[in-house]
Amino acid sequence: MKSLETLFVLALIMALAISATSDSETNSMRGTSRFLGRVAMTSCEKYPKICHMKGSGGPDCCNNKCVNFSTDRFNCGRCGKKCSFGKMCCDGKCVNPRTNEKHCGKCGNKCDARGSCVYGMCSYA
Ligand SMILES: *[C@@H]1O[C@H](CO)[C@@H](O)[C@H](O)[C@H]1NC(C)=O
């Protein structure tokens, strides 16, 4: 009788120990994926390919960050090329969307031959 009780207690302890281990295992797994996420965010200098992964900030690596040179106004066309105030980055070029006939108001908004860009709108007057 006594040994059966001991066995039961032992089994209980083992069950607790197992659940405790699996708990800490899930925690460390979560920690690992968080760690991997951080690596993906910050080491494109080492691994430029990560910028081509879905959900990255863009295909280009600049100051260890994934950016899109074609639209990033702080890295327009190349790393570190900042567009001045009021300009935006379209196709890797800083443009003034209030007057640019190819990017009037927004990137890719072209005014046709008769129109001109006035305050960011194509005017045909
Ligand atoms: C970069 O931005 C342009 C304009 O929004 C977009 O067409 C292009 O798909 C982007 N590149 C990538 C790889 O996200």
The ligand as a MOL file (V3000), in Angstrom:
LIG
                    3D

  0  0  0     0  0            999 V3000
M  V30 BEGIN CTAB
M  V30 COUNTS 14 14 0 0 0
M  V30 BEGIN ATOM
M  V30 1 C 8.9930 49.6330 -54.1640 0
M  V30 2 O 8.0050 50.6350 -54.2790 0
M  V30 3 C 7.3670 50.6620 -55.5580 0
M  V30 4 C 6.3990 51.8230 -55.5670 0
M  V30 5 O 5.4960 51.7480 -54.4960 0
M  V30 6 C 6.6560 49.3500 -55.7860 0
M  V30 7 O 6.0550 49.3620 -57.0560 0
M  V30 8 C 7.6510 48.2340 -55.7130 0
M  V30 9 O 6.9590 47.0210 -55.8300 0
M  V30 10 C 8.3810 48.2800 -54.3930 0
M  V30 11 N 9.3650 47.2420 -54.4060 0
M  V30 12 C 9.3020 46.2230 -53.5810 0
M  V30 13 C 10.1840 45.0910 -53.9030 0
M  V30 14 O 8.5710 46.2030 -52.5990 0
M  V30 END ATOM
M  V30 BEGIN BOND
M  V30 1 1 1 2
M  V30 2 1 1 10
M  V30 3 1 2 3
M  V30 4 1 3 4
M  V30 5 1 3 6
M  V30 6 1 4 5
M  V30 7 1 6 7
M  V30 8 1 6 8
M  V30 9 1 8 9
M  V30 10 1 8 10
M  V30 11 1 10 11
M  V30 12 1 11 12
M  V30 13 1 12 13
M  V30 14 2 12 14
M  V30 END BOND
M  V30 END CTAB
M  END
